[in-house]
């Protein structure tokens, strides 16, 4: 490994333009935030070092054996997050970056491209929430006081931002890309005049300083590896990526898979993740979860994210079964959606994995989700999924060991139905029992409106709810009527306050708790608004029999409260009703597991300690 002659930032970016400086498939994608880019440019302006880089000289004979990607130039968090594939001619050598791609990409975006990120409060699925921004430097003043210790005023701005700042005499925003385009000093000298600050010494100084840092200073120092052995290159890659933004094991797995698959592993994984996350009301599954699912579904013995498990035979096995496994994952995510879950209500993504393995093992298709013959089995699966999401800690530490145990149970006993009792026995033996306890009941009853576990609890407690339709978590007694200001205004007949400050605090604390919550169809909930519960029920269900059926389905006491002074009695009675229902719900899974739960074994601890994070620049 040798040290190359230092080069300027402009020279490196020209090599990126010409695809002479590229990224090997083992690299993960761009992950830096705008503030990180700004900090790099601030360091450059100060003359600070930006770290060394490690590259790999890939000879023509080796080029054809691997996939390569270009550097990101126009990044969009909405629809352009994946590096472009580049087709490299096999008659010339290239330089592939092993360490430093985040910094080089940041320079490329700042000096040549754009960065589109979501505006605060914007819709995540709307393109206009991600306006295109370019990096600018204020030529008239330094950065305002800030916690990052920035000296120079760099900022990502939209065209609208620039237009709005036109009248601000304290700012003259220079597109940083114009400094890159000005290859000669004479071209740079004309830039301040173009923006009306040609006679301002501060502006001239800042423009010159940035131009010198980009075009003149040989600030980029490369160490270069020229050995063509992929195993050595992978080893170097793992060892050097030990700082900066965390590189997860799934990133490494994806990188190695991409290098070893016949097809395009990165495109396959990204495409599957994107597709799964568009199911139903949307999910937020990560590459970690999907790749872990692949290891489990492929029946690879050790499913830990460890380098030794990313062997060529394992990757070949994963690739060979990828299409079938993808179908199973689509069915499994469809089932989770049918259970009323989505990204906002799914408290643990890992629950997908045993569901997908069960679907995969039985070769179930989407027809399983609707088949009347499968209804009882779906209900057993639904109940287990929701209960496992309710109990804290099930999908936390010791996950790999638990997943292997569940895989073995499903493999041995899941040929004709979901083996709930056997699965819960295996879970209990790992210290992850779903058995009901007083502590669990208290924990459930204190759940609050807006929390992800709350939806799972309500969906599990009330299986009559067809969660394939849109349901809202609703306050039985309207939240608007249990408001501090509203309560403070209520008076007794003699004019004294109806509630003391202490009782108001108690009422408000109960307002958002589980005993005052229910699931209602979306339109029904909107129509209910803040009506008194008894009035709403009488209007919505005129028949006494229908009203009684509604109260029974939702474990609601009769009669429902009309005014807030009846709220506490209602709350306590509903709490008692839910307590009884929780005890019954957690007993439906079959006989108690044989034996007593054990603490995680020492081998599990070793496994957890090995589950660290690789990092990259």
C-alpha positions in Angstrom: 0.0 0.0 0.0 1.5 3.3 -1.1 0.9 7.0 -0.5 -0.2 8.9 -3.6 0.7 12.5 -4.4 -1.9 14.8 -2.8 -4.5 16.3 -5.1 -6.9 19.3 -5.0 -10.6 18.9 -4.4 -11.3 20.2 -7.9 -9.0 17.5 -9.4 -10.7 14.8 -7.4 -14.2 16.0 -8.5 -13.1 16.1 -12.2 -12.0 12.4 -11.8 -15.4 11.7 -10.4 -17.0 13.4 -13.4 -15.0 11.2 -15.8 -15.7 8.0 -13.8 -12.0 7.6 -13.1 -12.7 7.8 -9.4 -15.6 5.4 -8.5 -17.1 3.3 -5.8 -16.9 -0.4 -5.5 -20.0 -2.4 -4.8 -18.9 -3.2 -1.3 -19.5 0.4 -0.4 -22.7 1.4 1.3 -24.7 4.4 0.1 -24.6 8.0 1.0 -25.9 8.8 4.5 -24.6 12.2 5.5 -27.0 15.0 6.5 -26.7 18.6 5.3 -25.1 19.8 8.5 -22.3 17.3 8.0 -21.7 18.7 4.6 -21.6 22.2 5.9 -19.1 21.3 8.6 -16.8 19.8 5.9 -16.9 23.0 3.9 -16.3 25.1 7.0 -13.2 23.0 7.8 -12.0 23.4 4.2 -12.3 27.2 4.5 -10.4 27.2 7.7 -7.6 25.1 6.2 -8.2 22.2 8.5 -7.4 18.7 7.3 -10.4 16.6 6.2 -8.8 13.3 6.8 -7.0 10.8 4.6 -8.6 8.6 2.0 -8.0 5.0 1.0 -8.4 3.8 -2.6 -8.0 0.6 -4.6 -6.4 0.5 -8.0 -8.5 -1.9 -10.0 -6.7 -3.3 -13.0 -8.4 -4.0 -16.3 -8.4 -7.8 -15.7 -10.3 -7.2 -12.4 -12.7 -4.6 -13.5 -15.0 -7.0 -15.2 -15.4 -9.2 -12.1 -17.1 -6.5 -10.0 -19.9 -4.0 -10.0 -19.1 -0.3 -9.6 -21.1 2.8 -8.7 -20.8 6.4 -9.4 -20.8 9.1 -6.8 -24.0 10.8 -5.8 -24.4 14.3 -7.2 -28.1 15.3 -6.9 -29.3 13.6 -3.7 -33.0 13.5 -2.9 -34.4 11.9 0.2 -37.6 11.4 -1.7 -36.6 9.6 -4.9 -32.9 9.7 -5.5 -31.0 8.0 -2.7 -29.3 5.2 -4.6 -26.0 5.6 -6.3 -26.0 5.2 -10.1 -24.4 2.0 -11.6 -21.5 2.8 -13.9 -20.4 0.6 -16.8 -16.6 0.7 -16.8 -14.7 -0.3 -19.9 -12.6 -3.3 -19.3 -9.6 -1.9 -21.1 -8.6 0.6 -18.5 -7.9 0.7 -14.8 -10.0 2.7 -12.3 -9.6 3.9 -8.8 -12.2 2.7 -6.4 -12.7 4.5 -3.0 -12.6 2.2 0.0 -12.6 4.9 2.7 -13.8 8.5 2.3 -16.8 8.2 0.1 -19.1 10.2 2.4 -16.7 13.2 2.4 -16.0 13.0 -1.4 -19.8 12.7 -2.0 -20.4 15.7 0.2 -17.9 17.7 -1.8 -19.4 16.5 -5.0 -23.0 17.5 -3.9 -21.8 20.9 -2.5 -19.7 21.9 -5.5 -21.6 20.3 -8.3 -25.0 19.1 -7.3 -28.1 19.5 -5.1 -29.5 18.1 -1.8 -33.3 17.7 -1.5 -34.6 16.9 2.0 -38.1 17.1 3.5 -39.4 20.4 4.8 -40.5 20.4 8.4 -44.1 19.2 8.6 -44.3 18.2 5.0 -46.0 15.0 3.7 -43.4 12.2 3.5 -45.0 10.8 0.3 -45.3 14.1 -1.7 -42.5 15.2 -4.0 -43.1 18.9 -3.3 -42.1 18.3 0.3 -38.6 17.8 -0.9 -37.5 21.0 -2.7 -34.1 21.1 -4.4 -31.5 22.9 -2.5 -28.0 24.1 -3.5 -25.1 25.0 -1.2 -24.5 28.7 -0.8 -21.9 30.8 1.0 -22.8 34.2 2.4 -20.1 36.6 1.1 -20.9 39.5 3.5 -20.7 38.0 6.9 -19.5 35.0 8.9 -21.9 32.4 10.4 -24.3 33.6 13.2 -23.6 32.2 16.6 -24.2 28.4 16.6 -23.6 25.3 18.7 -21.6 23.6 15.9 -18.8 26.1 16.2 -19.1 27.0 12.5 -17.2 30.1 11.4 -18.3 30.5 7.8 -21.9 30.9 6.7 -22.7 28.0 4.4 -26.3 27.1 3.9 -28.5 24.8 1.7 -31.1 27.1 0.1 -33.9 26.7 -2.4 -34.5 29.2 -5.2 -37.5 30.6 -3.2 -35.1 31.1 -0.2 -32.8 33.1 -2.4 -35.6 35.2 -3.8 -36.9 36.0 -0.3 -33.4 37.1 0.8 -32.8 39.5 -2.1 -33.6 42.5 0.1 -31.5 41.5 3.0 -28.4 43.8 2.9 -26.5 41.5 5.3 -26.4 38.6 2.9 -25.1 38.0 -0.6 -25.5 34.3 -1.3 -22.9 32.8 -3.7 -23.7 29.4 -5.2 -20.7 27.3 -4.2 -20.9 25.5 -7.6 -19.7 28.7 -9.3 -16.4 28.5 -7.5 -15.9 25.0 -8.8 -16.8 26.1 -12.4 -14.3 29.0 -12.2 -11.2 27.0 -13.1 -9.0 30.0 -13.6 -8.3 32.8 -11.1 -9.5 35.4 -13.6 -12.9 33.7 -13.7 -13.1 33.7 -9.9 -12.3 37.4 -9.7 -15.5 38.2 -11.7 -17.8 36.3 -9.4 -18.3 38.9 -6.6 -19.0 41.6 -9.2 -21.7 39.3 -10.6 -23.5 39.4 -7.3 -23.0 43.1 -6.7 -20.3 42.9 -4.1 -17.2 43.4 -6.4 -16.0 46.3 -4.3 -16.6 44.6 -0.9 -13.2 43.5 0.5 -14.9 40.9 2.7 -16.7 39.3 -0.2 -13.5 39.2 -2.3 -11.6 37.6 0.6 -14.2 34.9 1.2 -14.6 34.1 -2.5 -10.8 33.9 -3.0 -10.3 31.8 0.1 -12.9 29.2 -1.1 -11.4 29.2 -4.6 -7.9 28.5 -3.2 -9.2 25.7 -1.0 -11.0 24.0 -3.9 -8.6 24.6 -6.8 -5.1 25.3 -5.5 -4.6 23.5 -2.1 -3.5 19.8 -2.5 -5.5 18.8 0.6 -6.7 15.3 -0.3 -4.3 12.6 0.7 -4.8 9.1 -0.7 -3.3 5.8 0.4 -3.7 3.3 -2.4 -4.0 -0.5 -2.4 -3.1 -2.3 -5.7 -3.6 -5.9 -4.8 -6.4 -7.5 -6.8 -7.5 -10.1 -4.2 -11.1 -9.4 -3.2 -10.7 -11.1 0.2 -7.9 -8.8 1.1 -9.9 -5.8 -0.1 -12.9 -6.8 2.0 -10.7 -7.3 5.0 -9.2 -3.8 4.5 -12.6 -2.4 4.0 -13.9 -3.8 7.3 -10.8 -2.7 9.2 -10.6 0.9 8.0 -14.3 1.6 8.4 -14.1 2.2 12.1 -15.1 5.9 12.4 -17.6 8.4 11.2 -21.3 7.5 10.6 -22.1 4.0 11.7 -21.9 1.3 9.1 -24.3 -1.5 10.2 -23.7 -5.1 9.6 -26.6 -5.1 7.1 -24.6 -2.5 5.1 -21.7 -4.8 5.1 -23.8 -7.8 4.2 -25.4 -5.9 1.3 -22.0 -4.8 0.2 -20.5 -8.3 0.1 -23.7 -9.7 -1.4 -23.5 -7.1 -4.1 -19.9 -8.1 -4.8 -20.7 -11.9 -4.9 -24.1 -12.2 -6.4 -24.5 -12.8 -10.1 -27.3 -10.2 -10.2 -27.5 -6.8 -8.6 -28.0 -7.4 -4.9 -28.2 -3.8 -4.0 -31.0 -3.1 -6.5 -32.8 -6.3 -5.4 -32.7 -5.4 -1.7 -33.5 -1.8 -2.1 -36.4 -2.7 -4.5 -37.8 -5.2 -2.0 -37.5 -2.8 1.0 -39.2 0.0 -0.9 -42.0 -2.3 -2.1 -42.7 -3.8 1.3 -42.8 -0.4 2.9 -45.5 0.7 0.5 -47.9 -2.0 1.7 -51.2 -0.9 3.3 -50.8 2.3 5.2 -47.0 2.1 4.9 -44.2 0.5 6.9 -40.6 1.5 7.9 -38.7 -1.8 7.5 -35.0 -1.3 7.3 -32.4 -3.3 5.3 -31.4 -4.9 8.6 -34.8 -6.5 9.0 -35.1 -7.6 5.4 -31.6 -9.1 5.2 -32.0 -10.8 8.6 -35.3 -12.3 7.2 -33.3 -13.5 4.2 -30.8 -15.4 6.4 -33.7 -16.9 8.4 -35.8 -17.9 5.4 -32.8 -19.4 3.6 -32.3 -21.7 6.6 -28.7 -20.5 7.1 -27.6 -21.9 10.4 -26.0 -18.9 12.0 -28.1 -15.8 11.3 -25.9 -13.3 13.1 -24.6 -10.3 11.2 -21.0 -11.6 11.4 -18.4 -11.4 8.6 -17.8 -15.2 8.7 -21.5 -15.8 7.8 -21.2 -13.8 4.6 -19.5 -16.6 2.8 -19.8 -17.2 -0.9 -22.0 -20.4 -0.4 -24.3 -18.5 1.9 -24.7 -15.6 -0.5 -25.3 -18.0 -3.3 -28.0 -19.7 -1.3 -29.6 -16.3 -0.5 -29.5 -15.2 -4.1 -30.9 -18.5 -5.4 -34.0 -18.2 -3.1 -34.4 -14.5 -3.2 -37.5 -14.3 -5.5 -39.4 -16.9 -3.5 -38.4 -15.4 -0.2 -39.5 -12.0 -1.5 -42.9 -13.4 -2.2 -43.2 -14.8 1.3 -42.1 -11.4 2.8 -44.8 -9.7 0.7 -47.5 -12.1 2.0 -46.2 -11.7 5.6 -46.2 -7.9 5.4 -49.7 -8.1 3.9 -50.8 -10.1 6.9 -49.3 -7.5 9.3 -51.2 -4.8 7.4 -54.4 -7.0 7.7 -53.8 -7.0 11.4 -54.1 -3.3 11.4 -50.4 -2.6 11.8 -48.3 -0.1 9.9 -45.1 1.8 10.4 -46.6 4.0 13.1 -48.2 1.1 15.0 -45.5 -1.6 14.6 -43.4 -1.4 17.8 -40.9 -4.1 16.7 -40.1 -4.8 13.0 -38.5 -8.2 13.9 -42.0 -9.7 14.4 -42.1 -9.9 10.6 -39.4 -12.5 10.5 -41.1 -15.5 12.1 -44.4 -14.6 10.3 -42.5 -14.7 7.0 -40.8 -17.9 7.9 -44.2 -19.5 8.7 -45.6 -18.3 5.4 -42.4 -19.5 3.6 -42.4 -22.9 5.2 -46.0 -23.6 4.3 -45.6 -21.9 0.8 -48.6 -19.7 1.5 -49.7 -17.1 -1.0 -51.9 -14.0 -0.7 -55.0 -16.3 -0.9 -54.2 -17.3 2.7 -55.1 -13.8 3.8 -58.7 -14.1 2.6 -59.4 -17.9 2.7 -62.4 -18.8 5.0 -60.6 -22.1 5.6 -57.6 -20.3 7.0 -59.6 -18.0 9.3 -58.9 -19.8 12.6 -55.2 -20.1 11.8 -55.0 -16.4 10.9 -56.7 -15.5 14.1 -54.1 -17.6 16.1 -51.3 -15.9 14.2 -52.8 -12.4 14.7 -53.3 -12.9 18.4 -49.7 -14.1 18.9 -48.3 -11.2 16.8 -50.2 -8.6 18.7 -49.5 -10.1 22.1 -45.8 -10.4 21.4 -45.8 -6.6 20.5 -47.6 -5.8 23.7 -45.2 -7.5 26.1 -42.0 -5.4 26.6 -38.6 -6.9 25.7 -39.8 -9.8 23.5 -38.0 -8.5 20.4 -35.0 -6.9 22.2 -31.8 -8.6 23.3 -31.1 -12.2 22.4 -33.0 -11.7 19.1 -30.9 -14.1 17.0 -31.3 -16.9 19.5 -35.0 -16.3 19.7 -35.4 -16.3 15.9 -33.5 -19.5 15.6 -35.7 -21.2 18.2 -38.9 -20.0 16.6 -37.6 -21.2 13.2 -37.0 -24.7 14.6 -40.4 -24.8 16.2 -42.2 -23.7 13.0 -40.0 -26.1 10.9 -40.9 -29.1 13.2 -44.6 -28.3 14.1 -45.8 -25.7 11.6 -46.7 -27.8 8.6 -50.4 -27.5 8.9 -51.0 -24.6 11.3 -49.3 -21.9 13.3 -48.0 -23.7 16.5 -48.9 -21.1 19.1 -48.5 -23.3 22.2 -45.1 -24.7 21.1 -43.8 -21.2 20.1 -44.8 -19.7 23.4 -43.1 -22.6 25.2 -39.9 -21.9 23.3 -40.2 -18.2 24.1 -40.8 -18.8 27.8 -37.7 -21.0 28.0 -35.8 -18.0 26.6 -37.1 -15.7 29.3 -39.6 -14.1 26.9 -42.9 -15.5 28.3 -46.2 -14.1 27.1 -47.9 -15.2 30.3 -50.1 -12.6 31.9 -49.0 -11.1 35.2 -50.3 -8.3 37.4 -47.3 -6.2 36.4 -48.1 -6.7 32.7 -51.8 -5.8 33.2 -50.8 -2.6 35.0 -48.3 -1.8 32.3 -50.9 -2.3 29.6 -53.6 -0.2 31.3 -51.2 2.8 31.6 -50.7 2.9 27.8 -51.5 6.3 26.3 -53.1 7.7 23.2 -50.7 8.1 20.4 -48.3 5.3 21.4 -47.6 2.5 19.0 -48.3 -0.3 21.5 -51.7 1.2 22.2 -53.1 0.3 18.8 -51.7 -3.3 19.1 -53.3 -3.7 22.5 -56.7 -2.4 21.4 -56.6 -4.6 18.2 -55.7 -7.6 20.3 -58.3 -6.9 23.0 -61.1 -6.5 20.5 -60.8 -9.1 17.7 -64.1 -8.1 16.3 -62.4 -5.1 14.7 -61.6 -5.8 11.0 -58.3 -4.1 11.0 -58.0 -4.4 7.2 -60.2 -1.3 7.2 -59.1 2.1 8.5 -59.6 2.4 12.3 -58.8 5.3 14.6 -57.9 5.2 18.2 -60.7 7.2 19.8 -61.3 8.8 23.2 -64.5 7.3 24.5 -65.1 10.4 26.6 -64.0 13.2 24.3 -60.5 14.7 25.1 -61.9 18.2 24.3 -64.2 17.9 27.4 -61.3 16.9 29.7 -59.2 19.9 29.1 -57.6 21.9 32.0 -59.1 25.2 30.9 -62.5 23.7 30.3 -62.5 22.0 33.6 -61.3 25.0 35.5 -64.3 27.0 34.2 -66.9 24.5 35.5 -68.8 25.7 38.6 -71.1 24.3 41.2 -74.6 25.8 41.6 -73.2 28.0 44.4 -70.5 29.4 42.1 -67.5 27.5 43.6 -65.2 25.5 41.3 -66.5 22.1 40.4 -63.0 20.6 40.5 -60.0 21.4 42.6 -56.6 21.8 40.8 -55.6 18.4 42.1 -58.7 16.7 40.8 -58.3 18.4 37.4 -54.7 17.0 37.2 -56.1 13.6 38.0 -58.8 13.8 35.4 -56.4 15.0 32.7 -54.0 12.2 33.5 -56.7 9.6 32.9 -58.0 11.2 29.8 -55.4 9.6 27.4 -55.1 6.3 29.2 -56.2 3.0 27.8 -59.5 2.7 29.8 -60.7 5.8 27.9 -59.7 4.5 24.4 -61.4 2.4 21.8 -61.1 1.6 18.1 -63.7 3.1 15.8 -63.9 3.1 12.0 -62.4 6.3 10.7 -65.5 7.9 9.3 -67.5 6.9 12.4 -64.8 8.5 14.7 -64.9 11.7 12.7 -68.6 11.9 13.0 -68.5 11.3 16.8 -66.3 14.4 17.3 -66.7 15.7 20.9 -70.3 14.6 21.5 -71.2 13.2 24.9 -70.7 9.4 24.8 -74.3 8.5 25.8 -75.8 11.0 23.3 -73.6 9.7 20.5 -74.4 6.1 21.2 -78.1 6.7 21.3 -78.0 8.6 17.9 -75.6 6.1 16.3 -77.4 2.9 17.6 -81.1 3.7 18.1 -82.0 0.1 18.9 -81.4 -1.0 22.5 -80.1 -4.4 21.4 -77.6 -2.7 19.1 -76.5 -0.4 21.9 -76.0 -3.3 24.2 -74.1 -5.2 21.6 -71.8 -2.2 21.0 -71.1 -1.8 24.7 -70.3 -5.5 25.1 -68.0 -5.6 22.1 -66.0 -2.7 23.4 -66.1 -3.8 27.1 -67.8 -0.5 28.0 -69.9 0.0 31.1 -73.6 0.9 30.9 -74.7 3.6 30.9 -72.0 5.7 29.2 -71.1 9.0 30.9 -72.8 12.2 29.9 -70.8 14.8 31.8 -67.3 15.0 33.0 -68.3 14.6 36.7 -69.2 11.0 35.7 -65.9 10.4 34.0 -64.0 8.9 37.0 -66.6 6.3 37.7 -66.7 5.3 34.1 -62.9 5.2 33.9 -62.6 2.8 36.9 -65.4 0.5 35.6 -63.8 0.3 32.1 -60.5 -0.4 33.7 -62.0 -3.3 35.6 -63.6 -4.6 32.3 -60.3 -4.3 30.4 -58.4 -6.1 33.2 -60.7 -9.1 32.9 -60.4 -9.1 29.1 -56.6 -8.9 29.3 -56.4 -11.9 31.6 -58.6 -13.8 29.2 -56.8 -12.7 26.0 -53.4 -13.9 27.3 -54.8 -17.4 28.2 -56.0 -18.3 24.7 -52.7 -19.6 23.5 -52.9 -23.1 25.1 -51.4 -24.8 28.1 -48.6 -23.3 30.1 -45.2 -24.1 28.8 -43.4 -27.0 30.4 -40.5 -26.1 32.6 -39.5 -22.7 33.9 -38.2 -19.7 32.0 -34.4 -19.5 32.0 -32.1 -16.5 31.8 -30.3 -16.1 28.5 -27.4 -18.6 28.3 -23.8 -17.5 28.2 -23.6 -18.3 24.5 -26.3 -15.8 23.9 -24.3 -13.1 25.7 -21.3 -13.9 23.5 -23.5 -13.6 20.5 -24.8 -10.2 21.6 -21.4 -8.9 22.2 -20.4 -9.9 18.7 -23.3 -8.0 17.3 -21.5 -4.7 17.1 -21.5 -2.1 14.3 -19.1 -1.6 11.5 -18.6 2.0 10.7 -17.6 4.0 7.6 -16.4 7.5 6.9 
